[in-house]
Amino acid sequence: MNLYRDEGIVLRTQKLGEADRIVTVLTKRTGKVRGVAKGVRRTMSRFGARLEPFTHVDVQFHTGRSLDVVTQVETLRPYGEALVSDYPRYTAGTAMLETADRLVMGEKEPALRQFLLLVGGLRTLADRGHEARLVLDAYFLRSLAVAGYAPALDSCARCSTPAIRAFAIAAGGVVCGGCRPPGAAVPAAETIGLMIALTRGDWASADASEQRHRAECSGLVAAYLQWHLEHGIRSLRHVERV
């Protein structure tokens, strides 16, 4: 029997047949794995509750022909318990899971840094030390950087001059007056400063930011993320209602 064990975060689940479920897990060493959890929708299932989105698990798989099979699972930390009763944090966490699923496209391709970012983001959300949307925007910016899509924030994305005038998504971030394309956004300097603080993990500066700059930052980051993914993040519709 070809078995392997890993730890991971449950990203999503979907029903299969009358009692089974397909579980997508972003694991620490193996990458993204889709596996079948047999019988988990039955009342007497041994580990059904452990395979819910947000749960950090230690899981064992049996390699299958098309989908691997979950044979053992233990809960390391149930982040969902801390998020489900707080709508802003729950929706932010859901957007994190969906983004991780989109950014890690191939299955069983190691994505350690994306895994660590997701664990850190969920832990920070659950600990409630910072506003949920700030945590989400920090996660977006850092996960984009790991994927190779980091926006230019210190100097023009096209000519590298430090004279910043606008933010152009298609150009790759901030641009100077000479490189500014038509329709580029002109955010406040404090908004760009907030994006830099979130990218660097400067929470003292981020927490001290004004709400209007946070809102502007969130709009730019969400647009930049979805442009590079070439796909909308459905969960963001719920986040934006908060």
C-alpha positions as CSV (number, residue, x, y, z in Angstrom):
1,M,0.0,0.0,0.0
2,N,1.5,3.4,-1.1
3,L,0.9,5.7,1.9
4,Y,2.2,9.2,2.5
5,R,1.6,11.6,5.4
6,D,1.7,15.4,5.5
7,E,0.2,18.4,7.4
8,G,-2.0,20.8,5.6
9,I,-4.9,23.3,5.5
10,V,-8.2,22.1,4.1
11,L,-9.1,24.6,1.3
12,R,-12.5,23.3,0.2
13,T,-14.7,20.2,0.0
14,Q,-17.3,18.9,-2.4
15,K,-19.9,16.1,-2.1
16,L,-19.2,12.8,-3.8
17,G,-21.9,10.2,-4.0
18,E,-24.1,9.6,-1.0
19,A,-21.6,9.6,1.8
20,D,-18.1,10.6,0.5
21,R,-16.5,13.9,0.0
22,I,-13.6,15.2,-2.1
23,V,-11.3,17.3,0.0
24,T,-8.7,19.7,-1.4
25,V,-5.8,20.2,1.0
26,L,-2.7,22.5,0.7
27,T,0.0,20.5,2.3
28,K,3.4,21.5,3.6
29,R,5.6,19.2,1.6
30,T,3.5,17.7,-1.2
31,G,1.6,20.8,-2.4
32,K,-2.1,20.8,-3.3
33,V,-3.7,17.4,-2.9
34,R,-7.3,16.3,-3.8
35,G,-8.4,13.2,-2.0
36,V,-11.5,11.2,-1.3
37,A,-12.7,11.0,2.3
38,K,-14.9,8.0,2.4
39,G,-18.1,8.0,4.5
40,V,-17.4,11.4,6.1
41,R,-21.0,12.6,5.5
42,R,-22.4,9.8,7.7
43,T,-23.3,10.7,11.3
44,M,-20.9,8.1,12.7
45,S,-17.9,9.1,10.6
46,R,-14.6,8.9,12.4
47,F,-13.1,12.0,11.0
48,G,-15.8,14.0,9.1
49,A,-15.6,17.1,11.3
50,R,-11.8,17.2,11.0
51,L,-12.0,17.7,7.3
52,E,-13.7,21.1,7.2
53,P,-12.3,24.2,5.5
54,F,-9.9,26.2,7.7
55,T,-8.8,23.1,9.6
56,H,-5.0,22.6,10.0
57,V,-4.6,18.8,9.9
58,D,-2.1,16.0,10.0
59,V,-3.4,13.7,7.3
60,Q,-2.4,10.4,5.7
61,F,-3.3,9.5,2.1
62,H,-3.3,6.3,0.1
63,T,-2.2,7.0,-3.5
64,G,-5.1,6.2,-5.9
65,R,-5.4,6.1,-9.7
66,S,-7.2,9.4,-10.1
67,L,-7.8,10.7,-6.6
68,D,-5.9,9.7,-3.4
69,V,-7.8,8.4,-0.4
70,V,-7.7,9.9,3.1
71,T,-7.0,7.1,5.5
72,Q,-6.2,9.0,8.7
73,V,-6.5,12.6,9.9
74,E,-5.8,14.4,13.1
75,T,-6.7,18.1,13.9
76,L,-3.7,20.3,14.7
77,R,-5.7,23.5,15.0
78,P,-9.3,24.2,14.0
79,Y,-9.0,27.8,12.8
80,G,-12.7,27.7,11.7
81,E,-13.9,27.6,15.3
82,A,-12.3,31.1,15.9
83,L,-13.6,32.5,12.6
84,V,-17.1,31.2,12.1
85,S,-18.7,33.5,14.7
86,D,-17.0,36.7,13.3
87,Y,-18.4,37.5,9.9
88,P,-15.5,39.9,8.7
89,R,-12.9,37.3,9.8
90,Y,-14.8,34.4,8.4
91,T,-15.2,36.1,5.0
92,A,-11.6,37.2,5.0
93,G,-10.5,33.7,5.8
94,T,-12.7,32.3,3.0
95,A,-11.0,34.7,0.5
96,M,-7.6,33.5,1.7
97,L,-8.5,29.8,1.1
98,E,-9.9,30.6,-2.4
99,T,-6.8,32.6,-3.3
100,A,-4.4,29.9,-2.1
101,D,-6.4,27.4,-4.3
102,R,-6.1,29.7,-7.3
103,L,-2.4,30.6,-6.8
104,V,-1.2,27.0,-6.3
105,M,-2.5,25.7,-9.6
106,G,-0.8,22.3,-10.1
107,E,-1.5,19.4,-7.9
108,K,1.4,17.7,-5.9
109,E,3.8,20.5,-6.7
110,P,5.5,21.6,-3.5
111,A,4.4,25.1,-2.4
112,L,5.9,25.5,1.0
113,R,6.0,29.3,1.1
114,Q,2.3,29.6,0.1
115,F,1.4,27.0,2.7
116,L,3.3,29.0,5.4
117,L,1.7,32.2,4.4
118,L,-1.7,30.7,4.6
119,V,-1.1,29.2,8.0
120,G,0.3,32.5,9.2
121,G,-2.7,34.5,7.8
122,L,-5.3,32.2,9.3
123,R,-3.5,32.3,12.7
124,T,-3.3,36.1,12.6
125,L,-7.0,36.3,11.8
126,A,-7.9,33.9,14.6
127,D,-5.8,35.7,17.1
128,R,-7.8,39.0,16.5
129,G,-4.8,41.3,16.9
130,H,-5.4,43.3,13.7
131,E,-8.4,44.3,11.6
132,A,-9.5,41.4,9.4
133,R,-9.3,43.4,6.1
134,L,-5.7,44.5,6.9
135,V,-4.7,40.9,7.5
136,L,-6.4,39.8,4.2
137,D,-4.6,42.6,2.2
138,A,-1.3,41.6,3.8
139,Y,-1.9,38.0,2.8
140,F,-2.8,39.0,-0.8
141,L,0.3,41.1,-1.2
142,R,2.7,38.5,0.2
143,S,1.2,35.6,-1.6
144,L,1.4,37.5,-4.9
145,A,5.0,38.3,-4.2
146,V,5.7,34.5,-3.6
147,A,4.0,33.8,-6.9
148,G,6.2,36.3,-8.7
149,Y,3.6,39.0,-9.1
150,A,4.7,41.5,-6.5
151,P,3.5,45.1,-7.4
152,A,6.2,47.8,-7.6
153,L,5.6,50.1,-4.7
154,D,8.9,52.0,-4.2
155,S,9.7,53.2,-7.7
156,C,8.1,53.2,-11.2
157,A,7.3,49.8,-12.5
158,R,8.4,50.8,-16.0
159,C,11.4,53.1,-15.6
160,S,12.4,52.7,-11.9
161,T,12.3,56.4,-11.2
162,P,11.2,57.2,-7.6
163,A,8.9,60.0,-8.6
164,I,5.6,58.2,-8.1
165,R,2.4,59.6,-9.6
166,A,-0.1,56.8,-10.0
167,F,-0.9,53.1,-9.6
168,A,-1.4,51.1,-12.9
169,I,-2.4,47.5,-12.5
170,A,-1.4,46.4,-16.0
171,A,1.9,48.1,-15.7
172,G,2.8,46.2,-12.5
173,G,2.3,48.8,-9.7
174,V,3.2,52.4,-9.2
175,V,4.3,54.5,-12.1
176,C,5.7,58.0,-12.7
177,G,4.0,60.8,-14.6
178,G,5.8,60.0,-17.8
179,C,4.9,56.3,-17.7
180,R,1.4,56.7,-16.4
181,P,-1.1,55.1,-18.8
182,P,-4.6,56.5,-19.3
183,G,-7.1,55.5,-16.6
184,A,-4.4,54.8,-13.9
185,A,-5.6,55.3,-10.3
186,V,-4.1,58.1,-8.3
187,P,-4.1,56.9,-4.7
188,A,-3.0,58.9,-1.7
189,A,0.7,58.6,-0.7
190,E,-0.5,57.2,2.6
191,T,-2.3,54.4,0.7
192,I,0.9,53.3,-1.0
193,G,2.7,53.6,2.3
194,L,0.1,51.2,3.8
195,M,0.6,48.7,1.0
196,I,4.4,48.8,1.7
197,A,3.8,48.4,5.4
198,L,1.6,45.3,4.8
199,T,4.1,43.8,2.5
200,R,6.9,44.2,5.0
201,G,4.8,43.2,8.1
202,D,5.0,46.6,9.7
203,W,1.9,46.2,11.7
204,A,2.5,49.3,13.9
205,S,2.2,51.5,10.8
206,A,-0.7,49.5,9.3
207,D,-2.7,49.6,12.5
208,A,-2.2,53.3,12.7
209,S,-3.5,54.0,9.2
210,E,-6.8,55.9,8.5
211,Q,-9.9,54.0,7.4
212,R,-10.0,55.9,4.0
213,H,-6.5,54.8,3.2
214,R,-7.4,51.2,4.2
215,A,-10.4,51.2,1.9
216,E,-8.4,52.6,-1.0
217,C,-5.6,50.1,-0.4
218,S,-8.1,47.2,-0.3
219,G,-9.7,48.2,-3.6
220,L,-6.3,48.4,-5.4
221,V,-5.0,45.2,-3.9
222,A,-8.2,43.3,-4.8
223,A,-8.1,44.6,-8.4
224,Y,-4.4,43.8,-8.8
225,L,-4.8,40.3,-7.4
226,Q,-7.8,39.4,-9.7
227,W,-6.1,40.9,-12.8
228,H,-3.1,38.7,-12.3
229,L,-5.2,35.6,-11.5
230,E,-7.3,36.3,-14.6
231,H,-10.2,35.2,-12.5
232,G,-12.5,36.8,-9.9
233,I,-12.3,35.8,-6.3
234,R,-15.9,35.1,-5.5
235,S,-15.4,35.4,-1.7
236,L,-14.4,39.0,-2.1
237,R,-18.0,39.9,-2.9
238,H,-18.9,39.0,0.7
239,V,-15.8,40.7,2.2
240,E,-16.7,44.0,0.5
241,R,-20.2,44.0,2.0
242,V,-18.7,44.4,5.5
